[in-house]
Amino acid sequence: MFNRRKFIEKAAAVGALGLMPTVLKSQKLSALVSPKKGDLPVIISTWNHGIPANAKALEILHSGGSVVDAVEQGVWIPEADPDNHSVGLGGTPDRDGHVTLDASIMGPDGNAGSVCFLENIVHPISVARKVMEDTPHVILSGEGALQFALQNGFQEENLLTPEREKAWKKWAEESNYNPEINWENKPNEFHDTIGLLAVDSKGDIAGACTTSGLGYKMRGRVGDSPIIGAGLFVDNEIGAATATGMGELVLKTLGSFLVVELMRNGRTPQQACEEAVLRIVKKVPENKIRQVGFIAVNKNGEVGGYSLQPGFNYAISQNGKNKMVDCRSFY
């Protein structure tokens, strides 16, 4: 028997697929079937330094801390690790030998704060939180961000470790600047931006992102990490996303905001990350020689991750397990 309602629903679904851009139709996105609701809390973060960061964030949640406390203190771990060469202390300097830091944070109330081009402060994420909670602004930069930090009790510290200074001087002999794909994850060399997202047991969401940026960058360069909607975006009604890799590609597509908006329109976190990468492929020519990775989580605790190139991984803490996941990639 003809069912007019089912016919209209099927026709609408087919029509929606027909409106998808050609680049999307040419790729096999994850099946349009929502996975089962994830157990809460859930914490997800970029790269293998996410394992200890996740553990700290979960400890904060279990001890009664807020979800904002959790993401802030989770990323304290790589920020204070001198062996992590692109976050905080021990970060690789710019081409003039200065370690400059970018960080952003967002809470479930929609508030946001960030700092960029900040020097001599081990925990830029905490300065970003102060900007979020104690000022009418969203971003403070450079000398102004440093003055604000000092006025709020932060102590200056030389972030350029002897190891990184030696490596910088060796690099400066030729000054050859050409970031390699996945330089972030090479053992004993570099890691990259840590973006950490958390959903607590009540379903409230927060995110943090912190980095010393590309090693040997031009003086004054700012990447995607402190830019709300590029390196990090949180919407407590929907979910959150964060990015890693070559920030310029993320800035040109506002990748993290795009991921969240795709989830708002019905995509799973995995589908949303895949479509955000495809947007870069379509819009940014240098996508073939650079790396970008996205991770995302929605209100239900479902997660996803996807990258341009092979080699990106993320850490997920859920259901009593804290493990690494190797991402699928476009190329």
C-alpha angles and dihedrals in degrees: 000000000000113000109198095192094054090046092054092046092052092046091051092050092051091047092052091053090050090058093057114113116261093247089059095046090051092059130065105240120193112284113281093245121113115236121230118285111274123236117254140267100046129173125189128180141169126266130352095298082071091079096072091034091055091047091054093046091051091049089055092051092048091050092055100264121144124258088252090053088051098054093042096050093039092063091043086080098067092033090062096040111104090196091062104086104196104041126068119302110033093019117155110261130234119261090277093055100258123130106221123183137209126190141162138186135189131189135204091263091067093251119138140187137180146170130206137186088018120160136197099014117113096203110042089163090068091050088051089053090051089052089051097048105029106036137052089235136086104206133035120181143196118329092002091055090049093050090049091050093050092047088055096053102266115143125227117239133174104252096188105097120204090251093054092043090054091048091048093051090051091049091048091062088077102009092211107172114192115129111218123223110266094004081143094072104040110127114253092001118069144341123189145228114323113221113183126188126187137186113193127213091272092054096253115145135211136165141197133192127186136169148149087225130223114349114250092008121163114281108270097019114150121193134200098279099087095039112098108229094022109059095013139013132171128186111176092206093056118013143269141268138191136186140217136185128047102011096200091068091050092047091054091056104029085233103185094048088048092053092052093046090051089053088050088057094053106276120135116238090259094051091046093053091049093051092048090055090048089053089058091048090053099042109030117059097200091062090106094065101036138066129232127168131187130196126187143178130193133212091269094056096255113144139198143178138186138166143194096238134027117264103061118123138171139202122237128190113196139130092014094306129108109192145152122251123199109221126228113237141206095239 
